[in-house]
Amino acid sequence: MSWQQYVDTQLISKNLKKAAIAGLDGNIWAKSADFNLTSDEVKALLASYEDTSKLHSNGLVLDGQKYFYLSGDDRVVRGKQGKGGVHLMKTKQTLLVGVYDEPLTAPEAANITES
């Protein structure tokens, strides 16, 4: 299965609004068709895992949209915007990004992104 197939079948088809997989170097491996996530945004997100104080003050920016930082640890970061949000999961090789909106809930988005 290609990375694009993974995004399409394991993330988008399970009702995430937008999704992407990127390498830990910031290169985007695959993303949903309407997701304009940039490599610079991915690099900034990855850097924030080391220093979450930036997330507290600046939030997260994906696809030019700002999300309020809710919580996170060395593996997962959660953000909120309106009635939706974003769930990020860092693995040993990748960063998985899942953007959701109603009727999907944050726990459901987390389950999709992390499985």
C-alpha angles and dihedrals in degrees: 000000000000122000089250091054089050091053092047099043105029101035114018097036088055090062104266108147094220133000142179144176120213135176121246087253089066097254113138111231098183139347141175116274097253097042113105095187111159131216090240090055090051092049091050091050092049091049090052090063087070095046115024092179087086089057092051092055103031105024122213125303120206126164087355091300122120120225126191113243111244106171145319150163136199090298110028134043124186128198136179135211121171110310093341139049149174134271119198126190124190118204130180090276109014150039114225116203124197123180117192139182135184133329086035112079129216094254091050091050090049091052092050095045095045099044 
